[in-house]
Amino acid sequence: MTTDIITNKYGEAFKKVALKDLKKGDEFKRKPDALKNFYKGHYNRKCSFYPTPTYTCVADNDVWGSGVEINARSYVYIDASGATNFSEVL
């Protein structure tokens, strides 16, 4: 598990972690300077629809809850003090 501390242009501190290391419902950003937050959802294993394993992640302002598939091997950014979990929302 990687624990690089990164400060964005707004002065907020983030840790760079692997998406697979987060729990379902954890809040993260795809880039340190991003304005949109995402919540980790369910796992999609490799199949004919998904050539690589992914996680379905829902944006915080997505009213329909459709989500986006993010590669399971990607790195994301969480708050330096730790990820906030919203598992009751998902």
PyMOL commands that place a pseudoatom at each C-alpha (Angstrom):
pseudoatom trace, name=CA, resn=MET, resi=1, chain=A, elem=C, hetatm=0, pos=[0.000, 0.000, 0.000]
pseudoatom trace, name=CA, resn=THR, resi=2, chain=A, elem=C, hetatm=0, pos=[1.448, 3.337, -1.083]
pseudoatom trace, name=CA, resn=THR, resi=3, chain=A, elem=C, hetatm=0, pos=[1.181, 6.292, 1.314]
pseudoatom trace, name=CA, resn=ASP, resi=4, chain=A, elem=C, hetatm=0, pos=[2.546, 9.301, -0.584]
pseudoatom trace, name=CA, resn=ILE, resi=5, chain=A, elem=C, hetatm=0, pos=[1.348, 12.638, 0.863]
pseudoatom trace, name=CA, resn=ILE, resi=6, chain=A, elem=C, hetatm=0, pos=[0.443, 15.171, -1.840]
pseudoatom trace, name=CA, resn=THR, resi=7, chain=A, elem=C, hetatm=0, pos=[-0.714, 18.787, -1.420]
pseudoatom trace, name=CA, resn=ASN, resi=8, chain=A, elem=C, hetatm=0, pos=[-2.998, 20.166, -4.130]
pseudoatom trace, name=CA, resn=LYS, resi=9, chain=A, elem=C, hetatm=0, pos=[-3.212, 23.741, -5.395]
pseudoatom trace, name=CA, resn=TYR, resi=10, chain=A, elem=C, hetatm=0, pos=[-5.895, 24.535, -2.778]
pseudoatom trace, name=CA, resn=GLY, resi=11, chain=A, elem=C, hetatm=0, pos=[-3.585, 23.588, 0.115]
pseudoatom trace, name=CA, resn=GLU, resi=12, chain=A, elem=C, hetatm=0, pos=[-5.373, 20.328, 0.990]
pseudoatom trace, name=CA, resn=ALA, resi=13, chain=A, elem=C, hetatm=0, pos=[-3.290, 17.253, 1.842]
pseudoatom trace, name=CA, resn=PHE, resi=14, chain=A, elem=C, hetatm=0, pos=[-4.044, 13.877, 0.282]
pseudoatom trace, name=CA, resn=LYS, resi=15, chain=A, elem=C, hetatm=0, pos=[-2.645, 10.349, 0.385]
pseudoatom trace, name=CA, resn=LYS, resi=16, chain=A, elem=C, hetatm=0, pos=[-2.134, 8.426, -2.837]
pseudoatom trace, name=CA, resn=VAL, resi=17, chain=A, elem=C, hetatm=0, pos=[-3.543, 4.901, -2.370]
pseudoatom trace, name=CA, resn=ALA, resi=18, chain=A, elem=C, hetatm=0, pos=[-4.589, 2.004, -4.572]
pseudoatom trace, name=CA, resn=LEU, resi=19, chain=A, elem=C, hetatm=0, pos=[-8.329, 1.873, -5.261]
pseudoatom trace, name=CA, resn=LYS, resi=20, chain=A, elem=C, hetatm=0, pos=[-8.402, -1.834, -4.376]
pseudoatom trace, name=CA, resn=ASP, resi=21, chain=A, elem=C, hetatm=0, pos=[-7.186, -1.016, -0.828]
pseudoatom trace, name=CA, resn=LEU, resi=22, chain=A, elem=C, hetatm=0, pos=[-10.236, 1.137, -0.025]
pseudoatom trace, name=CA, resn=LYS, resi=23, chain=A, elem=C, hetatm=0, pos=[-13.420, -0.226, 1.549]
pseudoatom trace, name=CA, resn=LYS, resi=24, chain=A, elem=C, hetatm=0, pos=[-16.808, -0.076, -0.134]
pseudoatom trace, name=CA, resn=GLY, resi=25, chain=A, elem=C, hetatm=0, pos=[-18.272, 3.390, 0.476]
pseudoatom trace, name=CA, resn=ASP, resi=26, chain=A, elem=C, hetatm=0, pos=[-14.927, 5.175, 0.989]
pseudoatom trace, name=CA, resn=GLU, resi=27, chain=A, elem=C, hetatm=0, pos=[-14.706, 8.683, -0.446]
pseudoatom trace, name=CA, resn=PHE, resi=28, chain=A, elem=C, hetatm=0, pos=[-11.851, 9.582, -2.827]
pseudoatom trace, name=CA, resn=LYS, resi=29, chain=A, elem=C, hetatm=0, pos=[-10.777, 11.880, -5.649]
pseudoatom trace, name=CA, resn=ARG, resi=30, chain=A, elem=C, hetatm=0, pos=[-9.360, 10.688, -8.960]
pseudoatom trace, name=CA, resn=LYS, resi=31, chain=A, elem=C, hetatm=0, pos=[-6.770, 13.508, -9.029]
pseudoatom trace, name=CA, resn=PRO, resi=32, chain=A, elem=C, hetatm=0, pos=[-5.535, 15.734, -6.172]
pseudoatom trace, name=CA, resn=ASP, resi=33, chain=A, elem=C, hetatm=0, pos=[-6.861, 18.949, -7.804]
pseudoatom trace, name=CA, resn=ALA, resi=34, chain=A, elem=C, hetatm=0, pos=[-10.245, 17.457, -8.785]
pseudoatom trace, name=CA, resn=LEU, resi=35, chain=A, elem=C, hetatm=0, pos=[-13.419, 19.104, -7.518]
pseudoatom trace, name=CA, resn=LYS, resi=36, chain=A, elem=C, hetatm=0, pos=[-15.583, 15.972, -7.747]
pseudoatom trace, name=CA, resn=ASN, resi=37, chain=A, elem=C, hetatm=0, pos=[-15.539, 13.261, -5.061]
pseudoatom trace, name=CA, resn=PHE, resi=38, chain=A, elem=C, hetatm=0, pos=[-16.362, 9.609, -5.713]
pseudoatom trace, name=CA, resn=TYR, resi=39, chain=A, elem=C, hetatm=0, pos=[-17.510, 6.722, -3.520]
pseudoatom trace, name=CA, resn=LYS, resi=40, chain=A, elem=C, hetatm=0, pos=[-16.176, 3.220, -4.112]
pseudoatom trace, name=CA, resn=GLY, resi=41, chain=A, elem=C, hetatm=0, pos=[-18.900, 0.789, -5.088]
pseudoatom trace, name=CA, resn=HIS, resi=42, chain=A, elem=C, hetatm=0, pos=[-19.017, -2.852, -6.090]
pseudoatom trace, name=CA, resn=TYR, resi=43, chain=A, elem=C, hetatm=0, pos=[-16.344, -4.914, -7.848]
pseudoatom trace, name=CA, resn=ASN, resi=44, chain=A, elem=C, hetatm=0, pos=[-16.730, -5.970, -11.501]
pseudoatom trace, name=CA, resn=ARG, resi=45, chain=A, elem=C, hetatm=0, pos=[-14.574, -8.954, -12.341]
pseudoatom trace, name=CA, resn=LYS, resi=46, chain=A, elem=C, hetatm=0, pos=[-12.990, -9.458, -15.744]
pseudoatom trace, name=CA, resn=CYS, resi=47, chain=A, elem=C, hetatm=0, pos=[-15.478, -10.722, -18.360]
pseudoatom trace, name=CA, resn=SER, resi=48, chain=A, elem=C, hetatm=0, pos=[-16.577, -9.994, -21.913]
pseudoatom trace, name=CA, resn=PHE, resi=49, chain=A, elem=C, hetatm=0, pos=[-18.079, -6.625, -20.844]
pseudoatom trace, name=CA, resn=TYR, resi=50, chain=A, elem=C, hetatm=0, pos=[-15.086, -5.595, -18.721]
pseudoatom trace, name=CA, resn=PRO, resi=51, chain=A, elem=C, hetatm=0, pos=[-11.717, -6.564, -20.283]
pseudoatom trace, name=CA, resn=THR, resi=52, chain=A, elem=C, hetatm=0, pos=[-9.992, -5.589, -16.998]
pseudoatom trace, name=CA, resn=PRO, resi=53, chain=A, elem=C, hetatm=0, pos=[-11.340, -5.749, -13.432]
pseudoatom trace, name=CA, resn=THR, resi=54, chain=A, elem=C, hetatm=0, pos=[-13.048, -2.511, -12.372]
pseudoatom trace, name=CA, resn=TYR, resi=55, chain=A, elem=C, hetatm=0, pos=[-14.958, -0.944, -9.505]
pseudoatom trace, name=CA, resn=THR, resi=56, chain=A, elem=C, hetatm=0, pos=[-18.199, 0.921, -10.067]
pseudoatom trace, name=CA, resn=CYS, resi=57, chain=A, elem=C, hetatm=0, pos=[-17.776, 4.290, -8.357]
pseudoatom trace, name=CA, resn=VAL, resi=58, chain=A, elem=C, hetatm=0, pos=[-20.490, 6.907, -7.866]
pseudoatom trace, name=CA, resn=ALA, resi=59, chain=A, elem=C, hetatm=0, pos=[-19.842, 10.643, -7.995]
pseudoatom trace, name=CA, resn=ASP, resi=60, chain=A, elem=C, hetatm=0, pos=[-21.032, 12.727, -5.050]
pseudoatom trace, name=CA, resn=ASN, resi=61, chain=A, elem=C, hetatm=0, pos=[-23.239, 14.913, -7.273]
pseudoatom trace, name=CA, resn=ASP, resi=62, chain=A, elem=C, hetatm=0, pos=[-24.667, 12.082, -9.398]
pseudoatom trace, name=CA, resn=VAL, resi=63, chain=A, elem=C, hetatm=0, pos=[-28.407, 12.256, -8.710]
pseudoatom trace, name=CA, resn=TRP, resi=64, chain=A, elem=C, hetatm=0, pos=[-29.175, 9.107, -10.714]
pseudoatom trace, name=CA, resn=GLY, resi=65, chain=A, elem=C, hetatm=0, pos=[-26.469, 7.003, -9.072]
pseudoatom trace, name=CA, resn=SER, resi=66, chain=A, elem=C, hetatm=0, pos=[-25.335, 5.461, -12.339]
pseudoatom trace, name=CA, resn=GLY, resi=67, chain=A, elem=C, hetatm=0, pos=[-21.619, 5.536, -11.571]
pseudoatom trace, name=CA, resn=VAL, resi=68, chain=A, elem=C, hetatm=0, pos=[-18.461, 5.109, -13.604]
pseudoatom trace, name=CA, resn=GLU, resi=69, chain=A, elem=C, hetatm=0, pos=[-16.195, 2.080, -13.937]
pseudoatom trace, name=CA, resn=ILE, resi=70, chain=A, elem=C, hetatm=0, pos=[-12.642, 2.737, -12.737]
pseudoatom trace, name=CA, resn=ASN, resi=71, chain=A, elem=C, hetatm=0, pos=[-9.787, 0.287, -13.280]
pseudoatom trace, name=CA, resn=ALA, resi=72, chain=A, elem=C, hetatm=0, pos=[-9.132, -1.778, -10.151]
pseudoatom trace, name=CA, resn=ARG, resi=73, chain=A, elem=C, hetatm=0, pos=[-5.375, -1.177, -10.457]
pseudoatom trace, name=CA, resn=SER, resi=74, chain=A, elem=C, hetatm=0, pos=[-5.625, 2.624, -10.513]
pseudoatom trace, name=CA, resn=TYR, resi=75, chain=A, elem=C, hetatm=0, pos=[-4.424, 4.950, -7.782]
pseudoatom trace, name=CA, resn=VAL, resi=76, chain=A, elem=C, hetatm=0, pos=[-6.720, 7.517, -6.179]
pseudoatom trace, name=CA, resn=TYR, resi=77, chain=A, elem=C, hetatm=0, pos=[-6.397, 10.241, -3.560]
pseudoatom trace, name=CA, resn=ILE, resi=78, chain=A, elem=C, hetatm=0, pos=[-7.977, 10.271, -0.107]
pseudoatom trace, name=CA, resn=ASP, resi=79, chain=A, elem=C, hetatm=0, pos=[-7.807, 12.805, 2.716]
pseudoatom trace, name=CA, resn=ALA, resi=80, chain=A, elem=C, hetatm=0, pos=[-4.462, 12.721, 4.542]
pseudoatom trace, name=CA, resn=SER, resi=81, chain=A, elem=C, hetatm=0, pos=[-6.197, 11.810, 7.812]
pseudoatom trace, name=CA, resn=GLY, resi=82, chain=A, elem=C, hetatm=0, pos=[-7.907, 8.803, 6.190]
pseudoatom trace, name=CA, resn=ALA, resi=83, chain=A, elem=C, hetatm=0, pos=[-10.863, 7.981, 3.993]
pseudoatom trace, name=CA, resn=THR, resi=84, chain=A, elem=C, hetatm=0, pos=[-14.374, 8.928, 5.062]
pseudoatom trace, name=CA, resn=ASN, resi=85, chain=A, elem=C, hetatm=0, pos=[-16.756, 5.991, 4.689]
pseudoatom trace, name=CA, resn=PHE, resi=86, chain=A, elem=C, hetatm=0, pos=[-20.317, 6.405, 3.436]
pseudoatom trace, name=CA, resn=SER, resi=87, chain=A, elem=C, hetatm=0, pos=[-21.255, 2.730, 3.124]
pseudoatom trace, name=CA, resn=GLU, resi=88, chain=A, elem=C, hetatm=0, pos=[-24.820, 3.416, 4.284]
pseudoatom trace, name=CA, resn=VAL, resi=89, chain=A, elem=C, hetatm=0, pos=[-25.348, 5.556, 1.153]
pseudoatom trace, name=CA, resn=LEU, resi=90, chain=A, elem=C, hetatm=0, pos=[-24.436, 2.783, -1.264]
for i in range(1, 90): cmd.bond("trace and resi %d" % i, "trace and resi %d" % (i + 1))
show_as sticks, trace
zoom trace
